[in-house]
Amino acid sequence: MKTFTIPEFYRSPIISQVKQYRKLHDPRKKDNSPTVLNFGPVNYYIARHFGFCFGVENAIEIAFKALDENPHKTIYLLSEMIHNPEVNKDLTQRGVKFLQDTYGKQLIPFEVLTPNDIVMIPAFGAPLELIAVLEQNGIKTEKYNTTCPFVERVWKKSEQIGKTNHTIIIHGKYNHEETRSTFSRSALDSEAVVVIKDLAEAKQLANYILGKQSQQQFEVEFKNKHTNGLHIGTHFNKLGVINQTTMLATETAEITEFLKSVMVEKFGVENITKHFAETHDTLCYATNENQDATYGLLETDADLALVIGGYNSSNTSHLVELCERKFKTYFISSEKEIENEFTIHHFDYATKTLKTTHNFLPKKQFLKIIITSGASCPDSVLDAVIHKLNAFIKNTQPTKQVLKNLQPYTKPIL
């Protein structure tokens, strides 16, 4: 796989050695157990896979290339390049300006752009209508387009099934940048496109596929989540499912199987290949690996979990969802949210609110803490979290000694 030139300050002495150790001892990635960092009074369980993925490293390399090659030009990003506050803050401090926020709200009017300016496309891609606006202003976006190749793979699948007149169902969050980008392309590929966020919405959609509810009800229930002109009587005879690459893989599979069963009910199993496209899984490899590694974390006997990443990061939020199935889980953006050994500030993804928890570290002689991060979180942030916790816990072993004794977690024999 291609390697990228990433600024050294995004890398880390601790995590880089952990990753190198696992790469050496598990080159085929068959072992999803976490790596144990035994500091004595605290063990950290580091997920087998986490942090910067191919798409993020590609985006960062292109962004710094744009800065290096255009020292005297104004450089813009269409919106957040990736969902990580530290990376985006770093870019703004270097002079990069954001034209829109993560939800598409205009921060700087397009009218100020000149053909001499540089506009970078974020890793999520961009809706075709926005690219058209940029081109109308004389902006060429090809050179510094950081769109993730795995997102583009979804677009190709959309084009493929659109050519066979399938209505495209996107499993994603309808207001997410990537989903908006995919929707704009799918709307070119197919006459009809619908976005659903979960299995519950898939079940609601089934009522319209089977003709159990009216067009008027559909327009209300799926407002802003479908193409104009979609008619439930004519556009639900052929379906294909694609997704936002950072959704839960298990949920995408569940939605696909459910909708396939709905089409079997409508047209019969003998006719299913004519009415339902086999799209397989279009999640990116990193999302799959990170989620599989999180299932490995669930096999441990940890006291709590820390999941690190941007609060608007979809892939990170799903890691939080998985960890919460077993552990008290704190979603933080950096070590700055750990105020002291008693207090932590964290994000509640379900309510989209910031919370403060006191006495978050259990009163135990030996602590076991899970640490993982989303695909847009620099490894250096994980290092900073470990160092900060160790400063509170006291009497921890020297880092150099700990790194000499790395080992995968083994489940205790009862």
TORKOL-810006 format. One line per field, with one value per residue (C-alpha): residue in three letters; z negated, y negated, x; chain; residue number from 1. Coordinates in nm, 2 decimals, always signed. Layout:
N
residuo = ALA  ...
zz = Z  ...
yy = Y  ...
xx = X  ...
cadena = A  ...
num = NUM  ...
***
This chain:
414
residuo = MET  LYS  THR  PHE  THR  ILE  PRO  GLU  PHE  TYR  ARG  SER  PRO  ILE  ILE  SER  GLN  VAL  LYS  GLN  TYR  ARG  LYS  LEU  HIS  ASP  PRO  ARG  LYS  LYS  ASP  ASN  SER  PRO  THR  VAL  LEU  ASN  PHE  GLY  PRO  VAL  ASN  TYR  TYR  ILE  ALA  ARG  HIS  PHE  GLY  PHE  CYS  PHE  GLY  VAL  GLU  ASN  ALA  ILE  GLU  ILE  ALA  PHE  LYS  ALA  LEU  ASP  GLU  ASN  PRO  HIS  LYS  THR  ILE  TYR  LEU  LEU  SER  GLU  MET  ILE  HIS  ASN  PRO  GLU  VAL  ASN  LYS  ASP  LEU  THR  GLN  ARG  GLY  VAL  LYS  PHE  LEU  GLN  ASP  THR  TYR  GLY  LYS  GLN  LEU  ILE  PRO  PHE  GLU  VAL  LEU  THR  PRO  ASN  ASP  ILE  VAL  MET  ILE  PRO  ALA  PHE  GLY  ALA  PRO  LEU  GLU  LEU  ILE  ALA  VAL  LEU  GLU  GLN  ASN  GLY  ILE  LYS  THR  GLU  LYS  TYR  ASN  THR  THR  CYS  PRO  PHE  VAL  GLU  ARG  VAL  TRP  LYS  LYS  SER  GLU  GLN  ILE  GLY  LYS  THR  ASN  HIS  THR  ILE  ILE  ILE  HIS  GLY  LYS  TYR  ASN  HIS  GLU  GLU  THR  ARG  SER  THR  PHE  SER  ARG  SER  ALA  LEU  ASP  SER  GLU  ALA  VAL  VAL  VAL  ILE  LYS  ASP  LEU  ALA  GLU  ALA  LYS  GLN  LEU  ALA  ASN  TYR  ILE  LEU  GLY  LYS  GLN  SER  GLN  GLN  GLN  PHE  GLU  VAL  GLU  PHE  LYS  ASN  LYS  HIS  THR  ASN  GLY  LEU  HIS  ILE  GLY  THR  HIS  PHE  ASN  LYS  LEU  GLY  VAL  ILE  ASN  GLN  THR  THR  MET  LEU  ALA  THR  GLU  THR  ALA  GLU  ILE  THR  GLU  PHE  LEU  LYS  SER  VAL  MET  VAL  GLU  LYS  PHE  GLY  VAL  GLU  ASN  ILE  THR  LYS  HIS  PHE  ALA  GLU  THR  HIS  ASP  THR  LEU  CYS  TYR  ALA  THR  ASN  GLU  ASN  GLN  ASP  ALA  THR  TYR  GLY  LEU  LEU  GLU  THR  ASP  ALA  ASP  LEU  ALA  LEU  VAL  ILE  GLY  GLY  TYR  ASN  SER  SER  ASN  THR  SER  HIS  LEU  VAL  GLU  LEU  CYS  GLU  ARG  LYS  PHE  LYS  THR  TYR  PHE  ILE  SER  SER  GLU  LYS  GLU  ILE  GLU  ASN  GLU  PHE  THR  ILE  HIS  HIS  PHE  ASP  TYR  ALA  THR  LYS  THR  LEU  LYS  THR  THR  HIS  ASN  PHE  LEU  PRO  LYS  LYS  GLN  PHE  LEU  LYS  ILE  ILE  ILE  THR  SER  GLY  ALA  SER  CYS  PRO  ASP  SER  VAL  LEU  ASP  ALA  VAL  ILE  HIS  LYS  LEU  ASN  ALA  PHE  ILE  LYS  ASN  THR  GLN  PRO  THR  LYS  GLN  VAL  LEU  LYS  ASN  LEU  GLN  PRO  TYR  THR  LYS  PRO  ILE  LEU
zz = +0.00  +0.08  -0.20  -0.26  -0.38  -0.70  -0.92  -1.21  -1.47  -1.38  -1.46  -1.81  -1.99  -2.18  -1.93  -1.63  -1.81  -1.90  -1.54  -1.42  -1.68  -1.56  -1.19  -1.26  -1.46  -1.28  -0.92  -0.78  -1.04  -1.17  -1.54  -1.66  -2.02  -2.15  -2.25  -2.62  -2.75  -3.11  -3.31  -3.64  -3.82  -3.49  -3.18  -2.85  -2.60  -2.26  -1.98  -1.70  -1.44  -1.48  -1.38  -1.04  -0.75  -0.38  -0.29  -0.58  -0.52  -0.15  -0.23  -0.48  -0.23  +0.04  -0.19  -0.30  +0.07  +0.15  -0.13  -0.01  +0.35  +0.31  +0.05  +0.18  +0.28  +0.07  -0.01  -0.09  -0.20  -0.08  -0.43  -0.71  -0.53  -0.79  -1.11  -1.36  -1.54  -1.60  -1.23  -1.11  -1.37  -1.25  -0.89  -0.98  -1.18  -0.86  -0.68  -0.52  -0.52  -0.53  -0.28  -0.46  -0.79  -0.82  -0.76  -0.44  -0.60  -0.41  -0.60  -0.32  -0.01  +0.32  +0.48  +0.32  +0.50  +0.79  +1.05  +0.87  +0.54  +0.44  +0.32  +0.18  +0.19  -0.15  -0.20  -0.20  +0.16  +0.26  +0.41  +0.79  +0.76  +0.54  +0.78  +1.06  +0.86  +0.80  +1.17  +1.26  +1.05  +1.25  +0.98  +1.09  +0.81  +0.97  +0.84  +0.47  +0.45  +0.14  +0.19  +0.04  +0.30  +0.10  +0.12  +0.50  +0.51  +0.37  +0.64  +0.90  +0.75  +0.76  +1.13  +1.20  +1.05  +1.17  +1.53  +1.47  +1.35  +0.98  +0.72  +0.50  +0.12  -0.06  -0.42  -0.58  -0.76  -0.52  -0.63  -0.64  -0.38  -0.24  -0.20  -0.04  +0.21  +0.28  +0.31  +0.57  +0.79  +0.73  +0.84  +1.18  +1.19  +1.10  +1.14  +0.77  +0.45  +0.08  -0.23  -0.54  -0.85  -1.02  -1.02  -1.18  -0.87  -0.64  -0.81  -0.75  -0.39  -0.35  -0.41  -0.09  +0.11  +0.03  +0.10  -0.26  -0.29  -0.06  +0.15  -0.07  -0.39  -0.22  -0.13  -0.50  -0.65  -0.42  -0.37  -0.24  -0.21  +0.15  +0.50  +0.64  +0.84  +0.67  +0.69  +0.47  +0.73  +1.00  +0.83  +0.58  +0.83  +0.84  +0.55  +0.47  +0.14  +0.11  -0.20  -0.37  -0.41  -0.79  -0.90  -1.11  -0.88  -1.06  -1.03  -0.65  -0.61  -0.82  -0.62  -0.29  -0.40  -0.53  -0.21  -0.01  -0.21  -0.14  +0.23  +0.21  +0.04  +0.32  +0.62  +0.51  +0.44  +0.80  +0.94  +0.68  +0.91  +1.14  +0.86  +0.61  +0.69  +0.51  +0.41  +0.13  -0.13  -0.02  -0.36  -0.35  -0.47  -0.76  -0.89  -0.88  -1.05  -1.32  -1.40  -1.40  -1.64  -1.86  -1.89  -2.00  -2.28  -2.40  -2.48  -2.75  -3.12  -3.11  -3.37  -3.11  -2.75  -2.60  -2.24  -2.09  -1.78  -1.65  -1.79  -1.44  -1.32  -1.21  -1.21  -1.57  -1.69  -1.59  -1.78  -2.08  -2.02  -2.02  -2.33  -2.52  -2.48  -2.76  -2.91  -3.07  -2.77  -2.74  -2.39  -2.40  -2.13  -2.30  -2.63  -2.71  -2.81  -3.10  -3.36  -3.64  -3.80  -3.91  -3.62  -3.25  -3.00  -2.72  -2.44  -2.46  -2.10  -2.17  -2.29  -2.10  -2.43  -2.62  -2.97  -3.27  -3.48  -3.82  -3.97  -3.62  -3.73  -3.95  -4.29  -4.23  -4.28  -3.92  -3.64  -3.30  -3.04  -2.67  -2.42  -2.06  -1.81  -1.49  -1.14  -1.15  -1.49  -1.49  -1.69  -1.88  -2.05  -2.19  -2.32  -2.49  -2.66  -2.79  -2.93  -3.10  -3.27  -3.38  -3.54  -3.76  -3.83  -3.96  -4.00  -3.64  -3.47  -3.23  -2.88  -2.73  -2.95  -2.88  -2.50  -2.54  -2.68  -2.43  -2.39  -2.26  -2.52  -2.62  -2.78  -3.14  -3.19  -3.44
yy = +0.00  -0.35  -0.54  -0.92  -1.20  -1.31  -1.60  -1.45  -1.63  -1.41  -1.10  -0.97  -0.79  -0.55  -0.47  -0.44  -0.17  +0.01  +0.01  +0.12  +0.41  +0.53  +0.50  +0.71  +0.98  +0.99  +0.88  +1.04  +0.87  +1.19  +1.10  +0.83  +0.84  +0.51  +0.44  +0.41  +0.12  +0.23  -0.08  +0.10  -0.06  -0.10  +0.11  -0.05  +0.17  +0.01  +0.12  +0.33  +0.08  -0.29  -0.64  -0.78  -0.58  -0.59  -0.86  -1.09  -1.05  -1.12  -1.43  -1.57  -1.51  -1.70  -1.98  -2.04  -2.00  -2.29  -2.50  -2.43  -2.49  -2.81  -3.03  -3.36  -3.25  -3.24  -2.88  -2.77  -2.44  -2.39  -2.26  -2.07  -1.85  -1.58  -1.56  -1.64  -1.97  -1.95  -1.89  -2.16  -2.41  -2.34  -2.41  -2.74  -2.85  -2.80  -3.03  -2.80  -2.94  -2.74  -2.84  -2.64  -2.46  -2.09  -2.13  -2.34  -2.68  -2.95  -3.11  -3.30  -3.39  -3.22  -3.56  -3.66  -3.38  -3.46  -3.23  -3.28  -3.13  -2.76  -2.57  -2.22  -1.96  -1.77  -1.40  -1.36  -1.49  -1.77  -1.79  -1.84  -2.16  -2.32  -2.21  -2.38  -2.70  -2.69  -2.63  -2.93  -3.14  -3.01  -2.77  -2.45  -2.18  -1.88  -1.94  -1.96  -1.73  -1.53  -1.31  -0.96  -0.69  -0.47  -0.73  -0.74  -0.37  -0.41  -0.66  -0.41  -0.15  -0.41  -0.47  -0.10  -0.02  -0.35  -0.24  +0.06  -0.17  -0.08  -0.32  -0.39  -0.36  -0.54  -0.42  -0.73  -1.05  -1.28  -1.60  -1.45  -1.60  -1.26  -1.16  -1.49  -1.44  -1.08  -1.19  -1.45  -1.19  -0.92  -1.16  -1.18  -0.80  -0.71  -0.86  -0.81  -0.82  -0.79  -0.83  -0.62  -0.64  -0.31  +0.01  -0.18  -0.40  -0.10  +0.05  -0.27  -0.27  +0.08  -0.04  -0.25  +0.02  +0.25  -0.01  -0.02  -0.39  -0.69  -0.91  -1.21  -1.03  -0.94  -1.31  -1.40  -1.12  -1.14  -1.51  -1.63  -1.27  -1.18  -1.31  -1.53  -1.34  -1.01  -0.82  -0.52  -0.34  -0.34  -0.38  -0.10  +0.19  +0.21  +0.13  +0.12  +0.02  -0.18  -0.37  -0.64  -0.47  -0.54  -0.38  -0.06  +0.23  +0.47  +0.22  +0.17  +0.55  +0.58  +0.30  +0.46  +0.80  +0.65  +0.46  +0.76  +0.96  +0.69  +0.72  +1.10  +1.04  +0.81  +1.00  +1.35  +1.51  +1.65  +1.29  +1.12  +1.08  +0.87  +0.64  +0.61  +0.53  +0.72  +0.43  +0.61  +0.39  +0.05  -0.06  -0.14  +0.10  -0.13  -0.16  +0.22  +0.28  +0.02  +0.17  +0.52  +0.41  +0.26  +0.59  +0.72  +0.45  +0.59  +0.92  +0.74  +0.68  +0.31  +0.06  -0.21  -0.32  -0.64  -0.70  -0.99  -1.19  -1.49  -1.51  -1.54  -1.23  -0.96  -0.68  -0.77  -0.79  -0.43  -0.32  -0.49  -0.30  +0.03  -0.04  -0.15  +0.20  +0.31  +0.03  -0.31  -0.51  -0.87  -1.03  -1.30  -1.51  -1.53  -1.52  -1.87  -1.72  -1.54  -1.81  -1.61  -1.27  -1.33  -1.53  -1.46  -1.66  -1.44  -1.43  -1.25  -1.15  -1.04  -1.38  -1.58  -1.76  -1.81  -1.66  -1.66  -1.35  -1.35  -1.06  -0.90  -0.69  -0.40  -0.39  -0.08  +0.02  +0.14  -0.03  +0.11  -0.15  -0.10  -0.36  -0.39  -0.67  -0.75  -0.75  -1.12  -1.14  -1.19  -0.93  -1.21  -1.29  -0.93  -0.98  -1.30  -1.12  -0.85  -1.09  -1.30  -1.00  -0.87  -1.21  -1.16  -0.79  -0.82  -0.57  -0.44  -0.25  -0.44  -0.45  -0.30  +0.00  +0.05  +0.04  +0.33  +0.55  +0.51  +0.80  +0.87  +0.90  +1.26  +1.34  +1.47  +1.84  +1.88
xx = +0.00  +0.11  +0.28  +0.24  +0.45  +0.28  +0.42  +0.63  +0.42  +0.12  +0.32  +0.42  +0.69  +0.46  +0.18  +0.42  +0.61  +0.29  +0.18  +0.52  +0.52  +0.18  +0.27  +0.58  +0.41  +0.07  +0.15  -0.17  -0.39  -0.55  -0.54  -0.78  -0.68  -0.55  -0.19  -0.12  +0.09  +0.17  +0.28  +0.24  -0.05  -0.23  -0.26  -0.37  -0.54  -0.46  -0.69  -0.54  -0.65  -0.72  -0.61  -0.51  -0.64  -0.53  -0.78  -0.69  -0.31  -0.38  -0.57  -0.31  -0.03  -0.22  -0.31  +0.06  +0.16  -0.08  +0.07  +0.43  +0.36  +0.15  +0.32  +0.18  -0.17  -0.49  -0.57  -0.93  -1.08  -1.44  -1.52  -1.35  -1.09  -1.14  -1.34  -1.07  -1.04  -0.66  -0.59  -0.83  -0.70  -0.35  -0.44  -0.62  -0.32  -0.11  -0.35  -0.60  -0.96  -1.28  -1.55  -1.83  -1.88  -1.93  -2.31  -2.28  -2.33  -2.15  -1.86  -1.70  -1.90  -1.79  -1.80  -1.47  -1.29  -1.06  -0.90  -0.57  -0.69  -0.65  -0.96  -0.91  -1.19  -1.22  -1.17  -1.55  -1.57  -1.81  -2.15  -2.14  -2.34  -2.07  -1.79  -1.99  -2.01  -1.63  -1.57  -1.79  -1.56  -1.26  -1.14  -0.98  -1.01  -0.85  -0.49  -0.58  -0.88  -0.83  -1.14  -1.09  -1.05  -1.29  -1.56  -1.50  -1.54  -1.89  -1.96  -1.86  -2.09  -2.37  -2.30  -2.30  -2.64  -2.79  -2.72  -2.95  -3.23  -3.21  -3.34  -3.04  -3.07  -2.79  -2.72  -2.59  -2.66  -2.83  -2.66  -2.31  -2.07  -1.99  -2.35  -2.44  -2.16  -2.27  -2.63  -2.55  -2.37  -2.64  -2.90  -2.72  -2.69  -3.05  -3.39  -3.45  -3.24  -3.33  -3.11  -3.18  -2.98  -3.06  -3.26  -3.56  -3.58  -3.53  -3.84  -4.03  -3.93  -4.05  -4.41  -4.38  -4.20  -4.49  -4.75  -4.88  -4.86  -4.92  -4.70  -4.81  -4.69  -4.36  -4.30  -4.35  -4.15  -3.85  -3.85  -3.51  -3.39  -3.49  -3.47  -3.75  -4.00  -3.95  -4.28  -4.33  -4.55  -4.29  -3.94  -3.95  -3.94  -3.56  -3.33  -2.96  -2.79  -2.47  -2.35  -2.16  -1.82  -1.80  -2.13  -2.14  -2.07  -2.30  -2.59  -2.53  -2.54  -2.85  -3.03  -2.93  -3.06  -3.38  -3.45  -3.37  -3.63  -3.88  -3.82  -3.85  -4.19  -4.29  -4.16  -4.08  -3.75  -3.73  -3.73  -3.51  -3.20  -3.41  -3.52  -3.23  -2.87  -2.60  -2.37  -2.18  -2.01  -1.89  -1.74  -1.38  -1.11  -1.02  -1.38  -1.41  -1.07  -1.13  -1.48  -1.34  -1.06  -1.32  -1.50  -1.16  -1.16  -1.49  -1.32  -1.11  -1.18  -1.12  -1.25  -1.34  -1.28  -1.15  -1.25  -1.06  -1.17  -1.37  -1.71  -1.86  -1.67  -1.91  -1.66  -1.55  -1.90  -1.96  -1.65  -1.82  -2.14  -1.96  -1.75  -2.06  -2.21  -1.98  -1.77  -1.82  -1.71  -1.58  -1.57  -1.30  -1.13  -0.79  -0.61  -0.73  -1.07  -0.90  -0.90  -0.74  -0.75  -1.11  -1.27  -1.32  -1.52  -1.66  -1.92  -2.25  -2.31  -2.67  -2.77  -2.50  -2.41  -2.09  -2.09  -1.86  -1.81  -1.63  -1.45  -1.42  -1.12  -1.22  -1.06  -0.85  -0.49  -0.46  -0.65  -0.73  -0.81  -0.91  -0.78  -0.88  -0.94  -1.12  -0.97  -0.89  -0.72  -0.34  -0.14  +0.03  -0.30  -0.31  +0.04  -0.07  -0.37  -0.14  +0.11  -0.16  -0.32  +0.01  +0.09  -0.22  -0.19  +0.17  +0.45  +0.41  +0.69  +0.92  +0.78  +1.10  +1.08  +0.71  +0.77  +1.02  +0.75  +0.47  +0.23  -0.12  -0.40  -0.48  -0.81  -0.77  -0.84  -1.12
cadena = A  A  A  A  A  A  A  A  A  A  A  A  A  A  A  A  A  A  A  A  A  A  A  A  A  A  A  A  A  A  A  A  A  A  A  A  A  A  A  A  A  A  A  A  A  A  A  A  A  A  A  A  A  A  A  A  A  A  A  A  A  A  A  A  A  A  A  A  A  A  A  A  A  A  A  A  A  A  A  A  A  A  A  A  A  A  A  A  A  A  A  A  A  A  A  A  A  A  A  A  A  A  A  A  A  A  A  A  A  A  A  A  A  A  A  A  A  A  A  A  A  A  A  A  A  A  A  A  A  A  A  A  A  A  A  A  A  A  A  A  A  A  A  A  A  A  A  A  A  A  A  A  A  A  A  A  A  A  A  A  A  A  A  A  A  A  A  A  A  A  A  A  A  A  A  A  A  A  A  A  A  A  A  A  A  A  A  A  A  A  A  A  A  A  A  A  A  A  A  A  A  A  A  A  A  A  A  A  A  A  A  A  A  A  A  A  A  A  A  A  A  A  A  A  A  A  A  A  A  A  A  A  A  A  A  A  A  A  A  A  A  A  A  A  A  A  A  A  A  A  A  A  A  A  A  A  A  A  A  A  A  A  A  A  A  A  A  A  A  A  A  A  A  A  A  A  A  A  A  A  A  A  A  A  A  A  A  A  A  A  A  A  A  A  A  A  A  A  A  A  A  A  A  A  A  A  A  A  A  A  A  A  A  A  A  A  A  A  A  A  A  A  A  A  A  A  A  A  A  A  A  A  A  A  A  A  A  A  A  A  A  A  A  A  A  A  A  A  A  A  A  A  A  A  A  A  A  A  A  A  A  A  A  A  A  A  A  A  A  A  A  A  A  A  A  A  A  A  A  A  A  A  A  A  A  A  A  A  A  A  A  A  A  A  A  A  A  A  A  A  A  A  A  A  A  A  A  A  A  A  A  A  A  A
num = 1  2  3  4  5  6  7  8  9  10  11  12  13  14  15  16  17  18  19  20  21  22  23  24  25  26  27  28  29  30  31  32  33  34  35  36  37  38  39  40  41  42  43  44  45  46  47  48  49  50  51  52  53  54  55  56  57  58  59  60  61  62  63  64  65  66  67  68  69  70  71  72  73  74  75  76  77  78  79  80  81  82  83  84  85  86  87  88  89  90  91  92  93  94  95  96  97  98  99  100  101  102  103  104  105  106  107  108  109  110  111  112  113  114  115  116  117  118  119  120  121  122  123  124  125  126  127  128  129  130  131  132  133  134  135  136  137  138  139  140  141  142  143  144  145  146  147  148  149  150  151  152  153  154  155  156  157  158  159  160  161  162  163  164  165  166  167  168  169  170  171  172  173  174  175  176  177  178  179  180  181  182  183  184  185  186  187  188  189  190  191  192  193  194  195  196  197  198  199  200  201  202  203  204  205  206  207  208  209  210  211  212  213  214  215  216  217  218  219  220  221  222  223  224  225  226  227  228  229  230  231  232  233  234  235  236  237  238  239  240  241  242  243  244  245  246  247  248  249  250  251  252  253  254  255  256  257  258  259  260  261  262  263  264  265  266  267  268  269  270  271  272  273  274  275  276  277  278  279  280  281  282  283  284  285  286  287  288  289  290  291  292  293  294  295  296  297  298  299  300  301  302  303  304  305  306  307  308  309  310  311  312  313  314  315  316  317  318  319  320  321  322  323  324  325  326  327  328  329  330  331  332  333  334  335  336  337  338  339  340  341  342  343  344  345  346  347  348  349  350  351  352  353  354  355  356  357  358  359  360  361  362  363  364  365  366  367  368  369  370  371  372  373  374  375  376  377  378  379  380  381  382  383  384  385  386  387  388  389  390  391  392  393  394  395  396  397  398  399  400  401  402  403  404  405  406  407  408  409  410  411  412  413  414
***
